[in-house]
Amino acid sequence: MRVLVVGASGAIGRRLVPQLAERGHQVTGTSRSALKAGQLRSLGAEPAVLDVLDAGAVRAVVAAARPDAIIYEATALTGVNFGRNMDKVFAGTNRLRTTGTDNLLAAAREHGVPKFIAQSFAPFRYAHEGGPVKDESDPLMADPPATFRLGFAAMAHVDEAVPAAGGISLRYGGFYGDKDDAMVTAVRKRQFPLIGDGGGIMPFIHVEDAAAATILALDAEVPAVYNVTDDDPAPMREWLPALAAAVGAKPPFRVPAWLAGLFMGPVLPVMTEGRGASNAKAKKELGWTLKYPSWREGFPASYAR
């Protein structure tokens, strides 16, 4: 296929492009900066500069690439400082998930692109009720925190607009596998505390496994929504100390939930009451086999010195 990867220089894009090229696909990879052109060529893509918020530029790139499939992986999280107002933290990414998604879908319709896959997100979104692990048919949070409502709405937009257009929304787990991602940096500096009893569940996914599932989705039945997570959603009290050990950091500080609430505000329950996400549908329907079925082996393999 001719595949257009939008956001090809990001955490997933850098893994997608070589895997696509190895399978014989002709890849065009976009980034917002011309400085990434050399990197994208070395990965196996024909580079293109694109601001996905510019509808005219999106139409031009799609027309030039003539893709059989578009894979949308752009985010705006590099260098952001996480705080209690998650809508402020994710403001750029929210625009990419709303306006950017709409621009790409419109260009795909205009140029007859038959396949469209977009990045969504699984952690924190499932309703805080019932069992600890949810599948794609389970309800999402109906009333997200006030400081994260725009973010939840942006993710919901991807999950609704892309399948409505005949595409696939991939609800990835929390990414890991990059040596210096923001979470790893915070854990190394002991800036990521263990909150309360650490009972909030987190579904993870190694970036290589996420890329592999994305490529398999090119041949999936559409429309669809898939959780792309590993086999082992786990509470913070298990995975956070393990991550600290894997990166050679001291154990995380423990912070009472009431104290964390003073800093995190209404977003705290998202962390302390979160549910996991089941990958059963993706494994069954995509024929997906994970290199790292659990973060328990993935963390040491990725970060051990």
C-alpha positions as CSV (number, residue, x, y, z in Angstrom):
1,M,0.0,0.0,0.0
2,R,0.8,3.7,-0.2
3,V,0.6,4.7,3.5
4,L,0.6,8.3,4.8
5,V,1.7,8.4,8.4
6,V,0.8,11.8,9.9
7,G,3.0,12.4,13.0
8,A,5.7,10.0,11.7
9,S,8.4,11.5,13.9
10,G,6.6,10.8,17.2
11,A,6.9,7.8,19.6
12,I,4.7,5.5,17.5
13,G,5.5,7.0,14.1
14,R,9.2,6.3,14.5
15,R,8.3,2.6,15.0
16,L,5.6,2.5,12.4
17,V,7.6,3.7,9.5
18,P,10.4,1.1,9.5
19,Q,7.9,-1.7,10.1
20,L,5.7,-0.5,7.2
21,A,8.7,-0.2,4.9
22,E,10.0,-3.7,5.8
23,R,6.6,-5.0,4.7
24,G,7.0,-3.4,1.3
25,H,4.6,-0.5,1.8
26,Q,5.4,2.9,0.3
27,V,5.4,5.4,3.1
28,T,5.1,9.1,3.3
29,G,5.8,10.5,6.7
30,T,4.8,13.9,8.0
31,S,6.2,16.1,10.7
32,R,5.6,19.8,11.6
33,S,9.3,20.6,11.0
34,A,11.5,20.3,7.9
35,L,14.3,19.5,10.3
36,K,12.9,16.0,10.7
37,A,13.2,15.2,7.0
38,G,16.6,13.4,7.3
39,Q,15.3,11.3,10.2
40,L,12.2,10.3,8.3
41,R,14.2,9.3,5.2
42,S,16.5,7.2,7.4
43,L,13.5,5.4,8.8
44,G,12.2,4.6,5.3
45,A,9.6,7.4,4.6
46,E,9.4,10.1,2.0
47,P,9.2,13.2,4.2
48,A,6.6,15.9,4.1
49,V,6.1,19.0,6.3
50,L,2.5,19.3,7.5
51,D,0.5,21.4,10.0
52,V,-2.5,19.2,10.3
53,L,-4.6,22.1,11.6
54,D,-4.2,23.8,8.1
55,A,-7.0,22.2,6.1
56,G,-5.5,23.4,2.8
57,A,-2.1,22.0,3.6
58,V,-3.7,18.7,4.6
59,R,-5.6,18.4,1.2
60,A,-2.4,19.2,-0.6
61,V,-0.3,16.5,1.2
62,V,-3.0,13.9,0.8
63,A,-3.3,14.7,-2.9
64,A,0.4,14.4,-3.4
65,A,0.8,11.2,-1.5
66,R,-2.2,9.5,-3.1
67,P,-2.4,7.1,-0.1
68,D,-4.3,3.9,0.2
69,A,-4.3,4.4,3.9
70,I,-3.8,7.2,6.4
71,I,-2.5,6.5,9.9
72,Y,-2.9,9.5,12.2
73,E,-0.5,9.6,15.2
74,A,0.2,13.3,15.8
75,T,0.2,14.7,19.4
76,A,1.6,17.9,20.9
77,L,3.1,16.6,24.2
78,T,6.8,17.1,23.7
79,G,8.1,19.4,26.5
80,V,4.8,20.0,28.2
81,N,4.7,20.4,32.0
82,F,2.0,18.3,33.6
83,G,-0.2,20.0,36.2
84,R,-3.6,19.9,37.7
85,N,-5.4,21.5,34.7
86,M,-5.1,18.6,32.2
87,D,-7.0,20.5,29.6
88,K,-4.3,23.1,29.6
89,V,-1.6,20.5,29.4
90,F,-3.4,18.7,26.5
91,A,-4.6,21.8,24.7
92,G,-2.5,21.3,21.6
93,T,-3.2,17.6,21.4
94,N,-7.0,18.3,21.9
95,R,-6.9,20.5,18.8
96,L,-5.1,17.8,16.9
97,R,-7.7,15.2,17.9
98,T,-10.6,17.5,16.9
99,T,-9.7,19.9,14.1
100,G,-6.8,17.8,12.9
101,T,-9.0,14.6,12.7
102,D,-11.7,16.5,10.9
103,N,-9.2,18.0,8.4
104,L,-7.7,14.6,7.6
105,L,-11.1,12.8,7.3
106,A,-12.3,15.5,4.9
107,A,-9.2,15.2,2.8
108,A,-9.5,11.4,2.9
109,R,-13.1,11.6,1.6
110,E,-12.2,14.1,-1.1
111,H,-9.4,11.9,-2.5
112,G,-11.1,8.6,-2.0
113,V,-8.7,7.2,0.7
114,P,-10.2,3.8,1.7
115,K,-8.5,3.2,5.0
116,F,-8.1,5.5,8.0
117,I,-6.6,4.7,11.4
118,A,-6.3,7.2,14.2
119,Q,-4.7,7.3,17.7
120,S,-7.0,7.4,20.7
121,F,-6.4,6.6,24.4
122,A,-7.6,3.9,26.8
123,P,-6.3,4.8,30.3
124,F,-8.5,6.7,32.8
125,R,-11.5,6.9,30.5
126,Y,-13.6,3.9,31.5
127,A,-16.4,4.4,34.0
128,H,-15.4,3.9,37.7
129,E,-17.8,1.0,38.2
130,G,-17.8,-2.7,38.1
131,G,-14.7,-4.8,37.6
132,P,-11.1,-3.5,37.2
133,V,-10.7,-4.3,33.5
134,K,-13.0,-3.0,30.7
135,D,-13.5,-3.8,27.1
136,E,-14.6,-1.6,24.2
137,S,-18.3,-2.2,24.9
138,D,-18.1,-0.9,28.4
139,P,-19.2,2.7,29.2
140,L,-16.8,5.5,29.5
141,M,-16.9,8.1,32.2
142,A,-20.0,10.2,31.8
143,D,-18.9,13.1,33.9
144,P,-15.1,13.5,33.6
145,P,-13.2,16.0,35.9
146,A,-13.9,19.7,35.1
147,T,-10.2,20.2,34.3
148,F,-10.1,17.3,31.9
149,R,-13.4,17.6,30.1
150,L,-12.0,19.0,26.9
151,G,-9.5,16.2,26.7
152,F,-12.1,13.5,27.3
153,A,-14.3,15.2,24.6
154,A,-11.4,15.3,22.1
155,M,-10.7,11.6,22.6
156,A,-14.4,10.8,22.3
157,H,-14.4,12.8,19.0
158,V,-11.8,10.5,17.6
159,D,-13.7,7.4,18.8
160,E,-16.9,8.6,17.2
161,A,-15.8,10.5,14.0
162,V,-13.3,8.0,12.7
163,P,-15.5,4.9,12.9
164,A,-18.4,6.9,11.5
165,A,-16.3,7.6,8.5
166,G,-15.5,3.9,8.1
167,G,-12.1,4.0,9.9
168,I,-10.5,2.5,13.0
169,S,-9.8,4.2,16.4
170,L,-7.0,2.6,18.4
171,R,-7.3,3.2,22.1
172,Y,-3.6,2.8,23.0
173,G,-2.5,2.1,26.6
174,G,0.1,4.2,28.3
175,F,3.1,4.2,26.1
176,Y,6.5,3.1,27.3
177,G,9.8,2.1,25.7
178,D,11.4,5.5,24.9
179,K,14.5,6.0,27.0
180,D,13.7,9.5,28.1
181,D,9.9,9.9,28.0
182,A,8.3,12.3,30.5
183,M,7.1,9.5,32.8
184,V,10.5,7.9,33.1
185,T,12.2,11.3,33.6
186,A,9.7,12.1,36.5
187,V,10.3,8.7,38.1
188,R,14.0,9.1,37.9
189,K,13.7,12.4,39.7
190,R,11.3,11.0,42.3
191,Q,8.6,13.4,41.0
192,F,6.0,10.7,40.4
193,P,4.6,9.7,43.8
194,L,2.5,6.7,44.8
195,I,-0.9,8.2,45.7
196,G,-3.0,6.7,48.5
197,D,-3.2,3.0,48.4
198,G,-2.1,3.0,44.8
199,G,-5.2,1.2,43.6
200,G,-5.8,3.0,40.3
201,I,-5.4,0.6,37.4
202,M,-3.2,1.5,34.4
203,P,-3.1,-0.3,31.1
204,F,0.3,-0.1,29.4
205,I,1.6,-0.8,25.9
206,H,5.2,-0.9,24.6
207,V,5.7,1.4,21.6
208,E,6.9,-1.5,19.4
209,D,3.8,-3.6,20.2
210,A,1.6,-0.6,19.6
211,A,3.1,-0.1,16.2
212,A,2.7,-3.8,15.3
213,A,-1.0,-3.7,16.2
214,T,-1.5,-0.5,14.1
215,I,0.0,-2.2,11.0
216,L,-2.3,-5.2,11.5
217,A,-5.2,-2.8,11.7
218,L,-4.6,-2.0,8.0
219,D,-6.3,-5.3,7.1
220,A,-9.0,-5.2,9.8
221,E,-12.7,-5.1,9.2
222,V,-14.1,-1.6,9.5
223,P,-15.4,0.4,11.2
224,A,-13.9,-0.5,14.6
225,V,-12.6,0.6,18.0
226,Y,-9.8,-1.4,19.6
227,N,-8.0,-1.3,23.0
228,V,-4.3,-1.6,22.2
229,T,-2.9,-2.5,25.6
230,D,-0.8,-5.3,27.1
231,D,-2.2,-8.3,28.9
232,D,-1.5,-7.0,32.4
233,P,-3.5,-3.9,33.5
234,A,-2.2,-3.3,37.1
235,P,-2.6,-1.0,40.0
236,M,-0.1,1.8,40.6
237,R,1.2,0.2,43.8
238,E,2.6,-2.6,41.5
239,W,3.8,-0.9,38.4
240,L,5.3,2.3,39.8
241,P,7.8,0.7,42.1
242,A,8.7,-1.7,39.3
243,L,9.3,1.1,36.9
244,A,11.5,2.9,39.5
245,A,13.6,-0.2,40.0
246,A,13.9,-0.7,36.2
247,V,15.2,2.8,35.6
248,G,17.6,2.7,38.6
249,A,15.6,5.2,40.7
250,K,14.9,5.1,44.4
251,P,11.4,3.9,45.4
252,P,8.7,6.5,44.8
253,F,7.5,8.7,47.7
254,R,4.1,7.8,49.1
255,V,1.6,10.7,49.3
256,P,-1.8,10.4,51.1
257,A,-4.8,10.9,48.7
258,W,-6.0,13.9,50.6
259,L,-2.7,15.7,50.2
260,A,-2.4,14.7,46.5
261,G,-5.9,16.2,46.1
262,L,-4.6,19.6,47.1
263,F,-2.3,19.6,44.1
264,M,-4.3,17.6,41.6
265,G,-7.8,18.9,42.4
266,P,-10.8,17.1,40.7
267,V,-8.5,15.1,38.4
268,L,-7.3,13.0,41.3
269,P,-10.0,10.2,41.0
270,V,-8.8,9.6,37.4
271,M,-5.5,8.4,38.9
272,T,-6.8,6.6,42.0
273,E,-10.0,5.0,40.6
274,G,-9.0,4.3,37.0
275,R,-9.9,1.0,35.3
276,G,-7.8,-1.1,33.0
277,A,-8.5,-2.0,29.4
278,S,-8.8,-5.5,27.9
279,N,-6.9,-6.2,24.7
280,A,-8.9,-9.4,23.9
281,K,-10.7,-8.0,20.9
282,A,-7.6,-6.7,19.3
283,K,-5.7,-10.0,19.8
284,K,-8.6,-12.0,18.4
285,E,-9.6,-9.9,15.4
286,L,-6.2,-8.6,14.4
287,G,-4.2,-11.7,15.0
288,W,-1.9,-9.7,17.2
289,T,0.9,-11.2,19.2
290,L,2.7,-9.0,21.7
291,K,6.5,-8.9,22.1
292,Y,6.0,-7.7,25.7
293,P,2.7,-9.2,27.0
294,S,3.3,-7.4,30.3
295,W,5.1,-4.3,31.6
296,R,6.7,-6.7,34.1
297,E,9.1,-7.9,31.5
298,G,8.8,-4.8,29.3
299,F,10.1,-2.3,31.8
300,P,13.4,-4.1,32.6
301,A,13.9,-4.9,28.9
302,S,13.4,-1.2,28.0
303,Y,15.1,0.6,30.8
304,A,17.6,-1.7,32.5
305,R,21.0,0.0,32.6
